[in-house]
Amino acid sequence: MVAEPPAALRSFADRLGALRIAAGAPSYGRLARLHGELKTSTISDVLTARSKPSLDFVIAFVDACGRYAARHGHRLDPALLDADRWRADWQALRRALDARGTPRQPARDGGPPSSPAPAAEAALVVSNLPRRPAPAFLGRDDELRSLAGQLDEHPGIVIGQAVHGLGGIGKSELALQYAHRYRRQHPVVWWIRADTPANLTADLAALGPAVGLPDRRDGSLTDAADLAVRWLAAHRGWLLVLDNVTDPAEVTSLLARLGTGRVIATSQRDVDWAELGLAPLRLRPLSRRDSIGLLRARSGRDDDPTQAEALAADVGDLPLALRQAAAYLRERPHVGIVEYRRRLAAQPRRILASGVAPGADHPVMRTWGVTIDAIREKDPLAVRLLDTLAYLAPDRVDLALLAVPGRHPMDVEDAVVLAASYSMVNRQGDTISVHRLVQTVIRATHRDCGPLALVVDLLHRAAPAGEPETDLASWPLWNRLAAHVDAVATCFAPPGDDTAGAENGPRPPRTAALDLRAATVFERCAVYRRGQGQHSPAGRLFTLAHALRERHLGPEHPDTVTARYGLAGASWSAGRYQEAIVLGEQTLAARRRILGPDHPDTLSNASNVAIGYREVGRLSEAIALSERTLRVRRRVCGPAHPDTLQSQNNLAGCYRAAGRHDEALALYESTLAGREATLGAEHPDTLQSRNNLAGGYASVGRHADAIRLH
């Protein structure tokens, strides 16, 4: 049997291994190539504690890790690369090994401290840390320093730090990292599951025998827990971790009875922790850079940084989701990051329910499922609120948008407060935000289209009533709604696809009524976006509105034709002129059949198709169609009607483009006179006519007349 390596040697090897992981997990071969003093076999022996490293090896290894981190953009704490510090630690290791007479049992939790350990193998009196901390712990240096500073600030009293935030954000891992790194500063480090009163009592009761109290097997757990609390009150220097506090009231009595020690509480709850004597420390998602580093370090995949960044964005930089993705990729070498992203989008419920590692965190689906169940027990309206937020854009949702018909505004506010207290949403003034992966998880639990229909109705009610393209007063509200309309649009299948989409996973079956109501919202928002010059998103919304209407109403329905007309305009604005003309011609033909050749919509359609012909040089067709449109409008509307005058203006432009200047000038002059009489001298259409006539004069050399008009 191979002898267990001395604890000091194993701890030193773990610290070297942690440095390698923090540097980006370079392979042994890569490190050997970066520094000539290193060999892959020696690196393997040292990092597995099979042999004691030489000082030259340690300095070379640290240097190689620093080089690799710098080349690949990984941030390292300068203290990790401090050669003098490593030299002192190596000397302490040598003294410990030289002084070792008989084998000692290593501390049960093992692992590398962040600061130099004492030269002797100072074992803990007792520790029950649930597992070794994750070797790749990135992006939390500031939080770890804040935690350490707060707990060291007031020795001699119970110092608490409540680490709170969204499930999966890394609260327990941060507490575990601290407890492990600073374990030699405490005679007792005890981890307590605080999610239920039963677990709290059981883990407190287990502390008693571990610190030498009588093991009263005939007594109750409550009595044993009470005895352990009395022991804590009478002793100094211990560290207690209350993990996953679901109800702060359940630990209030315990905190009040403790003596001189340290307490870390982790919780999703965002409540008044200061009332319990605990300083709050809120964790937020990792930076994108640290997310990529964590994913690469845990998965071993560093071949596609662009896709790694995209995956980090998909999961909103959530540490648990990143570790889950890394585990999935590590277990399936044949699955690339692109394929993982596809599977996550198509089957989020299945992918997010997969495990991370034995004894580690629960999968994302289970973590948040428990939280949602707890919220539902307290207030079902808060879960309905989360159902709504699951389909909107994740950031800056106006609270006014979340009004629920038939419910008092204070009911909605209470629901928001409850969801925020569980860190499921983040409130900032009159807006709230929700994590993207929370949205994905909630959507994956929906078995019908009811929640999505409620969101479409919400947007339909909130949309301003005026013309989106020209009603300036409505623009601020449309600006706030547009991102949410875009988000909802991703939940509707592209043409010909009723099952899944690239962003929101499998969809429950939708009704025709829902699709058609959504199409109205999409079309109105598309008109707003077109007016703002946002041609690409406008085109996507017009395309979707047209596809939904064509699917349920058929190609000849007036609403379908209207959507096709809007799509033609969006194509033109985006510079796809031939595509726009074809769509315009199709729409014009359909309107002549459905509405008749004299209908105002038919004539407007014809006028715009003629303009398209003119702009691409099809002048004979442009003139013929413009002349026909003008004749009909004079007959139907009268010669002074604004639409008739617009047709005159358009035909004049066609004549001018064809070099028929006399005819163009005659129409320009007639149009200007008509508009001045009908609309007034300052109307925008009148000013347009004056500008057009000036251009016509200039084109035939009548510059004085052109200047007079300008």
C-alpha positions in Angstrom: 0.0 0.0 0.0 1.3 3.5 -0.9 1.9 5.6 2.2 -0.2 8.7 2.6 2.0 11.8 1.9 2.6 14.1 4.8 -0.2 16.7 5.2 2.3 19.6 4.8 3.5 18.2 1.5 0.0 17.6 0.3 -1.1 21.1 1.3 1.9 22.6 -0.5 1.2 20.5 -3.7 -2.5 21.6 -3.6 -1.4 25.3 -3.4 0.8 24.8 -6.5 -2.1 23.1 -8.2 -4.5 25.9 -7.3 -2.0 28.4 -8.8 -2.0 26.4 -12.1 -5.8 26.4 -12.2 -6.0 30.2 -11.4 -3.5 30.8 -14.2 -5.9 29.2 -16.7 -5.1 25.4 -16.2 -2.1 25.1 -18.7 -1.1 21.6 -19.5 2.1 20.2 -17.9 3.7 20.2 -21.4 2.8 23.9 -21.9 4.4 24.8 -18.6 7.5 22.8 -19.4 7.9 24.6 -22.7 7.5 28.0 -21.0 10.4 27.3 -18.6 13.4 25.1 -19.4 13.9 24.0 -15.8 10.6 22.2 -15.7 9.8 18.6 -16.9 6.3 17.2 -17.2 7.1 14.1 -15.1 8.5 16.3 -12.3 5.4 18.6 -12.4 3.2 15.5 -12.2 5.1 14.1 -9.2 5.1 17.3 -7.3 1.4 18.2 -7.9 0.3 14.8 -6.8 2.6 15.0 -3.7 4.6 12.0 -4.7 7.9 14.0 -4.3 9.1 17.1 -2.5 9.8 20.0 -4.9 13.2 21.7 -5.0 13.3 25.5 -4.5 14.4 25.9 -8.1 11.4 23.9 -9.2 9.0 26.1 -7.2 10.4 29.4 -8.5 10.3 28.1 -12.1 6.8 26.7 -11.8 5.5 30.0 -10.4 7.2 31.9 -13.2 5.8 29.7 -15.8 2.2 30.0 -14.4 2.7 33.8 -14.4 3.8 33.8 -18.0 0.9 31.6 -19.2 -1.6 33.8 -17.3 -0.3 37.0 -18.8 -0.3 35.6 -22.3 -3.9 34.4 -22.1 -5.4 37.3 -20.2 -6.0 35.7 -16.8 -5.8 38.1 -13.9 -3.8 36.8 -10.9 -3.4 38.2 -7.5 0.2 39.5 -7.4 0.7 37.7 -4.1 0.3 34.4 -5.9 3.4 35.1 -7.9 5.5 36.6 -5.1 8.8 34.6 -5.3 9.9 35.7 -1.8 6.6 34.4 -0.3 6.9 31.1 -2.1 10.6 30.8 -1.0 9.5 31.3 2.6 6.7 28.8 2.3 9.1 26.2 0.8 11.5 26.7 3.7 8.6 26.2 6.1 7.7 23.0 4.2 11.3 21.8 4.5 11.3 22.4 8.3 8.0 20.7 8.7 9.2 17.6 6.8 12.6 17.5 8.6 10.8 17.7 12.0 8.3 15.0 11.1 8.9 12.0 13.3 5.8 9.9 12.9 3.0 10.2 10.3 0.3 12.6 11.2 -3.3 12.5 10.1 -4.0 15.4 7.7 -6.8 17.8 8.4 -10.0 16.2 7.1 -10.8 19.1 4.8 -7.2 19.5 3.4 -6.3 22.0 0.6 -4.3 25.1 0.0 -4.6 28.2 2.2 -4.4 31.6 0.5 -1.9 32.8 3.0 1.3 31.1 4.3 0.6 28.3 6.7 2.5 27.9 9.9 5.7 25.8 9.6 4.3 23.0 11.7 1.2 21.2 10.5 -1.3 23.0 12.7 -4.3 20.7 12.4 -7.7 22.0 13.3 -9.3 20.8 16.5 -12.4 20.0 14.6 -13.8 20.7 11.1 -16.7 19.4 9.1 -16.4 21.3 5.9 -18.6 19.4 3.4 -16.0 19.1 0.6 -12.8 20.5 -0.7 -13.2 24.0 -2.3 -13.3 24.3 -6.1 -9.7 24.7 -7.4 -10.8 27.1 -10.1 -12.1 30.0 -8.1 -12.1 33.1 -10.2 -13.5 36.6 -10.1 -14.2 36.7 -6.3 -11.0 38.2 -5.0 -12.6 41.5 -3.9 -15.5 39.7 -2.2 -13.1 37.3 -0.4 -11.1 40.2 0.9 -14.2 42.0 2.0 -15.4 39.0 3.8 -12.0 38.5 5.5 -11.8 42.2 6.4 -15.2 42.3 8.0 -14.7 39.2 10.0 -11.3 40.5 11.3 -12.6 44.0 12.1 -14.0 43.4 15.6 -12.3 40.6 17.4 -13.9 39.6 20.7 -17.6 39.6 19.6 -19.8 37.7 17.3 -19.0 39.1 13.8 -21.3 38.0 11.1 -21.3 38.4 7.3 -24.4 37.5 5.3 -23.5 36.5 1.8 -26.6 36.8 -0.2 -27.7 36.6 -3.8 -29.3 34.6 -6.5 -29.2 30.8 -6.3 -26.1 29.5 -8.1 -24.2 32.8 -7.8 -21.5 31.2 -5.6 -22.4 32.1 -2.1 -21.7 28.7 -0.5 -18.5 28.4 -2.6 -17.2 31.8 -1.3 -18.0 30.8 2.3 -16.2 27.4 1.7 -13.2 29.1 0.2 -12.9 31.4 3.2 -13.4 28.7 5.7 -10.8 26.5 4.1 -8.2 29.1 3.5 -8.4 30.6 7.0 -9.2 27.3 8.9 -5.9 27.3 10.8 -6.9 30.6 12.5 -9.9 28.9 14.2 -9.9 25.9 16.6 -13.3 24.9 15.3 -14.7 25.4 11.8 -18.3 24.0 11.7 -20.6 24.0 8.7 -24.3 24.0 9.4 -27.1 23.4 6.9 -29.5 26.2 7.7 -32.1 25.5 5.1 -34.6 23.9 7.5 -35.0 23.9 11.3 -34.4 20.1 11.3 -31.0 20.4 9.5 -30.0 23.3 11.7 -30.7 21.3 14.9 -29.1 18.2 13.6 -25.8 19.8 12.5 -25.6 21.8 15.8 -26.2 18.6 17.7 -23.3 16.9 15.8 -20.9 19.6 17.0 -21.1 18.5 20.6 -19.3 15.1 20.4 -16.8 16.6 18.0 -15.6 19.2 20.6 -15.6 16.6 23.4 -19.1 17.0 24.9 -20.9 13.9 26.0 -22.6 12.0 23.3 -26.1 11.7 24.7 -27.6 9.1 22.5 -30.5 8.7 24.8 -31.4 12.4 24.6 -33.1 14.5 22.0 -31.4 16.3 19.1 -32.8 19.6 20.5 -31.0 19.0 23.8 -27.8 18.1 22.1 -28.0 21.2 19.9 -28.7 23.4 22.9 -25.6 22.0 24.6 -23.5 22.8 21.6 -24.7 26.3 21.5 -23.8 26.7 25.2 -20.3 25.4 24.3 -20.0 28.0 21.5 -21.1 30.8 23.9 -18.4 29.8 26.4 -15.5 29.5 23.9 -13.6 31.8 21.6 -12.2 31.8 18.1 -14.6 29.4 16.3 -16.0 29.9 12.9 -19.6 28.9 12.1 -21.0 28.8 8.6 -24.8 28.9 8.4 -25.3 27.8 4.8 -28.5 28.5 2.8 -30.6 30.3 5.4 -34.1 30.2 3.9 -35.8 32.0 6.8 -33.7 34.5 8.8 -36.1 34.2 11.7 -35.0 30.6 12.2 -31.4 31.7 13.1 -32.3 34.8 15.1 -32.3 33.0 18.5 -29.0 31.1 17.7 -27.2 34.3 16.8 -28.4 36.0 19.9 -26.9 33.3 22.1 -23.4 33.0 20.6 -20.3 34.2 22.2 -16.9 35.3 20.8 -16.5 33.8 17.4 -17.2 34.3 13.7 -20.3 33.7 11.8 -20.9 33.5 8.0 -24.4 33.1 6.8 -25.3 32.4 3.1 -28.8 33.0 1.8 -30.8 33.9 -1.3 -32.8 36.2 0.9 -32.2 39.9 0.5 -33.5 41.1 3.9 -32.4 43.5 6.7 -29.4 41.3 7.8 -28.0 44.2 9.9 -31.0 43.7 12.2 -29.5 40.3 13.0 -26.0 41.8 13.5 -24.8 40.5 10.1 -23.1 42.8 7.5 -24.6 42.0 4.1 -22.3 41.1 1.1 -24.2 40.8 -2.2 -22.8 38.6 -4.9 -23.4 39.4 -8.5 -22.6 37.4 -11.7 -19.0 37.0 -12.7 -17.3 39.4 -15.2 -17.4 38.0 -18.7 -13.6 37.5 -18.6 -13.8 35.5 -15.4 -16.7 33.5 -16.7 -14.6 32.5 -19.7 -11.7 31.6 -17.5 -13.8 29.5 -15.2 -15.4 27.7 -18.2 -12.1 27.0 -19.8 -10.4 25.9 -16.5 -13.2 23.5 -15.6 -13.9 22.1 -19.0 -10.4 21.9 -20.5 -11.7 23.6 -23.7 -9.7 26.5 -24.8 -10.0 26.1 -28.6 -13.0 28.4 -29.3 -12.9 31.6 -27.2 -15.6 33.2 -29.2 -18.1 30.4 -28.5 -16.9 30.3 -24.8 -17.9 34.0 -24.6 -21.2 33.3 -26.2 -21.9 30.5 -23.8 -21.0 32.7 -20.9 -23.6 35.2 -22.2 -26.2 32.5 -22.6 -26.0 31.6 -18.9 -25.6 35.2 -17.8 -22.2 34.6 -16.2 -23.7 32.5 -13.4 -21.0 30.4 -11.7 -23.2 27.3 -11.1 -24.4 27.3 -14.7 -20.8 27.7 -16.0 -19.6 24.8 -13.8 -22.6 22.7 -14.9 -21.7 23.4 -18.6 -18.0 22.6 -17.9 -19.0 19.3 -16.3 -21.2 18.4 -19.2 -18.5 19.2 -21.8 -15.8 17.4 -19.7 -17.9 14.2 -19.6 -18.7 14.4 -23.3 -15.5 15.1 -25.3 -17.5 14.7 -28.5 -19.8 17.6 -27.7 -18.4 21.0 -28.6 -19.4 24.3 -27.1 -21.5 25.1 -30.2 -23.4 21.9 -29.8 -23.9 22.5 -26.1 -25.4 25.9 -26.8 -27.7 24.3 -29.3 -28.8 21.7 -26.8 -29.2 24.3 -24.0 -31.5 26.4 -26.3 -33.5 23.4 -27.5 -33.9 21.5 -24.2 -33.0 23.8 -21.3 -35.0 21.8 -18.8 -33.0 18.6 -19.5 -29.6 20.3 -19.8 -30.1 22.5 -16.7 -31.2 19.5 -14.7 -28.0 17.6 -15.3 -25.6 17.3 -12.3 -22.4 19.2 -11.6 -20.3 16.9 -9.6 -20.9 14.4 -6.8 -21.3 16.2 -3.5 -21.3 19.6 -5.1 -24.0 22.0 -6.0 -27.5 21.0 -7.0 -28.3 21.5 -10.7 -29.7 24.9 -11.7 -33.2 23.6 -12.3 -33.4 22.1 -8.8 -31.8 25.1 -7.1 -34.3 27.6 -8.5 -37.2 25.2 -8.5 -37.1 25.0 -4.7 -36.9 28.8 -4.5 -39.9 29.2 -6.8 -41.9 26.7 -4.7 -41.1 28.7 -1.6 -42.3 31.9 -3.2 -45.5 30.3 -4.4 -46.3 29.2 -0.9 -46.1 32.8 0.3 -47.7 34.6 -2.6 -48.8 33.0 -5.9 -49.0 36.5 -7.5 -45.2 36.7 -7.1 -44.8 33.6 -9.2 -47.2 35.0 -11.8 -44.9 38.1 -11.8 -41.9 35.8 -12.5 -43.8 34.1 -15.2 -44.3 37.5 -16.9 -40.7 38.5 -16.5 -39.6 35.3 -18.0 -40.7 36.5 -21.5 -39.7 40.2 -21.3 -36.3 41.7 -21.8 -34.2 41.0 -18.7 -33.2 44.6 -17.8 -35.1 47.8 -16.8 -38.6 46.5 -16.8 -41.0 49.3 -15.8 -43.0 48.4 -12.7 -45.9 50.1 -14.3 -45.8 47.6 -17.1 -46.5 44.8 -14.6 -49.9 46.0 -13.5 -52.3 43.1 -13.1 -56.0 43.7 -14.1 -58.2 43.3 -11.1 -55.4 43.5 -8.5 -54.5 46.5 -6.4 -51.1 48.1 -7.2 -50.0 47.4 -3.7 -50.5 43.6 -4.3 -48.1 43.8 -7.2 -45.6 45.8 -5.1 -45.8 43.2 -2.4 -45.1 40.5 -5.0 -42.1 42.4 -6.3 -40.7 42.8 -2.8 -41.1 39.1 -2.1 -39.4 38.0 -5.3 -36.6 40.5 -4.7 -36.2 39.2 -1.1 -35.3 35.8 -2.7 -32.9 37.5 -5.1 -34.9 36.3 -8.0 -35.3 39.9 -9.2 -33.3 43.1 -8.6 -35.2 46.3 -8.1 -33.7 49.7 -9.0 -36.0 52.6 -8.5 -39.1 52.1 -10.7 -37.6 49.3 -12.7 -36.6 45.7 -12.0 -34.2 43.3 -13.7 -34.1 39.5 -13.8 -31.2 37.1 -14.6 -31.4 35.7 -18.1 -31.0 32.1 -16.9 -33.8 32.6 -14.4 -36.0 33.5 -17.4 -34.9 30.3 -19.2 -35.6 28.1 -16.2 -39.0 29.6 -15.6 -40.0 29.3 -19.3 -38.9 25.7 -19.3 -41.5 24.9 -16.6 -44.4 26.2 -18.6 -46.6 23.5 -20.0 -49.1 25.7 -22.0 -49.1 29.2 -23.6 -51.0 30.8 -20.8 -48.1 32.9 -19.3 -47.0 33.9 -22.8 -50.5 35.0 -23.7 -50.7 37.2 -20.5 -47.5 38.9 -21.6 -48.8 39.6 -25.1 -52.0 41.0 -23.6 -49.8 43.1 -21.3 -47.9 44.6 -24.2 -51.1 45.1 -26.3 -52.6 47.1 -23.4 -49.4 49.1 -22.9 -48.8 50.1 -26.5 -49.7 53.7 -27.3 -52.8 54.2 -29.4 -51.4 56.8 -31.9 -49.6 56.2 -35.2 -46.2 54.8 -34.0 -44.2 56.3 -36.9 -45.5 59.9 -36.6 -46.9 60.4 -33.1 -43.9 62.0 -31.3 -45.6 61.9 -27.9 -45.7 58.1 -28.0 -42.0 57.6 -28.8 -40.7 57.6 -25.2 -43.1 54.8 -24.3 -42.4 52.9 -27.5 -38.7 53.2 -26.7 -39.2 51.5 -23.4 -41.5 48.8 -24.9 -39.5 47.9 -28.0 -36.9 45.7 -26.2 -39.7 43.7 -24.5 -41.5 43.3 -27.8 -38.3 42.0 -29.4 -37.8 39.6 -26.5 -41.4 38.2 -26.8 -40.9 37.9 -30.5 -38.2 35.3 -30.0 -40.8 33.0 -28.4 -42.7 32.7 -31.6 -41.6 30.2 -34.2 -40.0 31.4 -37.4 -41.9 30.7 -40.6 -42.6 26.9 -40.9 -41.4 26.0 -37.4 -43.9 25.4 -34.6 -41.5 23.7 -32.2 -38.4 25.4 -31.2 -36.4 28.6 -31.6 -32.8 29.6 -31.2 -33.2 31.4 -27.9 -36.1 30.2 -25.9 -36.2 26.5 -26.2 -39.2 24.2 -26.8 -42.4 26.1 -26.9 -45.9 25.0 -25.6 -48.5 24.9 -28.4 -49.9 28.3 -29.3 -53.4 29.3 -30.3 -54.3 31.2 -33.4 -55.8 34.0 -31.3 -52.5 34.4 -29.5 -50.5 34.5 -32.7 -52.7 37.1 -34.3 -52.8 39.3 -31.2 -49.0 39.0 -31.1 -48.8 39.9 -34.8 -50.6 43.2 -34.1 -48.1 44.1 -31.4 -45.1 43.1 -33.6 -46.4 45.1 -36.6 -47.0 48.3 -34.5 -43.6 48.1 -33.0 -42.1 47.4 -36.4 -43.7 50.6 -37.6 -42.1 52.5 -34.7 -38.7 51.0 -35.3 -38.9 51.8 -39.1 -39.7 55.4 -38.2 -36.6 55.5 -36.0 -34.4 54.2 -38.7 -34.0 50.8 -37.0 -34.4 48.9 -40.2 -33.1 45.5 -39.3 -35.2 44.9 -36.1 -38.2 46.5 -38.0 -37.7 44.0 -40.8 -37.6 41.0 -38.3 -40.9 42.1 -36.7 -42.6 42.8 -40.0 -41.5 39.3 -41.3 -42.8 37.6 -38.1 -46.1 39.5 -38.2 -46.6 38.6 -41.9 -45.7 34.9 -41.3 -48.2 34.6 -38.4 -51.0 36.2 -40.3 -50.4 34.2 -43.4 -50.3 31.0 -41.4 -53.7 31.6 -39.7 -55.5 33.9 -42.1 -54.1 33.0 -45.5 -52.2 35.1 -48.0 -55.2 37.1 -49.3 -56.6 38.3 -46.0 -56.4 42.1 -45.7 -54.4 41.9 -42.5 -51.9 39.6 -44.1 -51.6 42.0 -47.1 -51.1 44.9 -44.7 -48.2 43.0 -43.0 -46.7 42.2 -46.4 -46.9 45.9 -47.3 -45.0 46.8 -44.1 -42.4 44.2 -44.9 -41.9 45.8 -48.4 -41.3 49.2 -46.8 -38.8 47.7 -44.3 -37.0 45.9 -47.1 -36.7 49.2 -49.0 -35.4 51.1 -46.0 -32.8 48.4 -45.5 -31.6 48.9 -49.1 -33.0 45.6 -50.5 -34.7 47.4 -53.4 -35.6 44.5 -55.7 -37.0 42.5 -52.8 -39.1 45.5 -51.8 -40.4 46.0 -55.3 -41.5 42.4 -55.6 -43.3 42.5 -52.3 -44.9 45.8 -53.3 -46.1 44.4 -56.6 -47.5 41.3 -54.8 -49.3 43.5 -52.3 -50.7 45.8 -55.0 -52.1 42.9 -57.0 -53.7 41.5 -53.8 -55.3 44.8 -52.9 -56.7 45.3 -56.4 -58.3 41.9 -56.1 -59.5 42.3 -52.5 -60.2 46.0 -52.1 -60.6 47.1 -55.6 -58.5 49.4 -57.8 -60.0 52.7 -56.3 -59.5 51.9 -52.6 -57.2 54.4 -50.8 -54.9 51.6 -49.6 -54.6 50.3 -53.2 -53.8 53.8 -54.5 -51.2 54.4 -51.8 -49.6 51.0 -52.6 -49.5 51.9 -56.3 -47.9 55.2 -55.6 -45.1 53.6 -53.6 -44.4 50.9 -56.1 -44.1 53.7 -58.8 -41.6 55.5 -56.6 -39.7 52.2 -56.3 -39.7 51.8 -60.1 -38.4 55.4 -60.5 -35.5 54.9 -57.9 -34.2 51.8 -59.7 -34.4 53.4 -63.2 -37.6 51.7 -64.5 -38.9 55.1 -65.6 -41.5 54.0 -68.2 -43.2 51.8 -65.7 -42.9 54.4 -63.0 -44.6 57.1 -65.3 -47.3 54.8 -66.4 -48.3 53.7 -62.9 -48.0 57.2 -61.5 -50.2 58.7 -64.3 -52.8 56.0 -63.7 -52.8 56.6 -59.9 -53.2 60.3 -60.4 -56.2 59.9 -62.7 -58.0 57.7 -60.2 -57.3 60.0 -57.3 -58.5 63.1 -59.2 -61.7 61.2 -60.0 -62.2 59.6 -56.6 -60.8 62.2 -54.2 -60.9 65.4 -56.2 -58.1 67.6 -57.6 -57.4 69.5 -54.3 -57.3 66.5 -52.0 -53.9 66.0 -50.3 -53.6 62.5 -51.7 -54.2 63.8 -55.2 -51.6 66.5 -54.7 -49.1 63.8 -53.4 -49.7 61.8 -56.6 -49.0 65.0 -58.7 -45.8 65.5 -56.8 -44.7 61.9 -57.4 -45.5 62.0 -61.1 -43.6 65.3 -61.4 -40.6 63.5 -60.0 -40.9 60.8 -62.5 -41.1 63.3 -65.4 -38.0 65.1 -64.1 -36.1 61.8 -63.8 -37.0 61.1 -67.4 -35.8 64.5 -68.6 -39.4 65.7 -69.3 -38.7 69.0 -67.5 -41.5 71.1 -68.9 -44.1 68.6 -67.7 -42.3 68.2 -64.4 -42.3 72.0 -63.8 -45.9 72.4 -64.6 -46.9 69.7 -62.2 -44.6 71.0 -59.4 -46.1 74.5 -59.8 -49.6 73.2 -59.8 -48.9 71.0 -56.7 -47.3 73.9 -54.8 -50.3 76.2 -55.5 -52.7 73.4 -54.5 -50.9 72.7 -51.2 -50.6 76.4 -50.3 -54.3 76.7 -50.8 -55.3 73.5 -49.1 -52.7 73.0 -46.4 -51.2 76.4 -45.9 -47.8 77.9 -46.6 -46.0 76.3 -43.6 -47.3 72.8 -43.9 -44.4 70.2 -44.3 -45.9 69.0 -47.6 -46.1 72.6 -48.9 -42.4 73.1 -47.9 -41.6 69.9 -49.7 -43.3 71.1 -52.9 -41.4 74.4 -52.7 -38.1 72.5 -52.4 -39.0 70.2 -55.3 -40.0 73.1 -57.6 -36.7 74.9 -56.7 -34.8 71.8 -57.7 -36.7 71.6 -61.0 -35.9 75.2 -61.8 -32.2 74.6 -61.0 -32.1 71.6 -63.3 -33.1 73.8 -66.3 -30.9 76.7 -65.4 -33.5 79.0 -63.8 -31.3 79.6 -60.8 -32.8 83.0 -59.8 -36.2 81.3 -59.5 -34.7 78.5 -57.5 -33.0 80.9 -55.1 -36.2 82.8 -54.7 -38.0 79.7 -53.5 -35.2 78.6 -51.2 
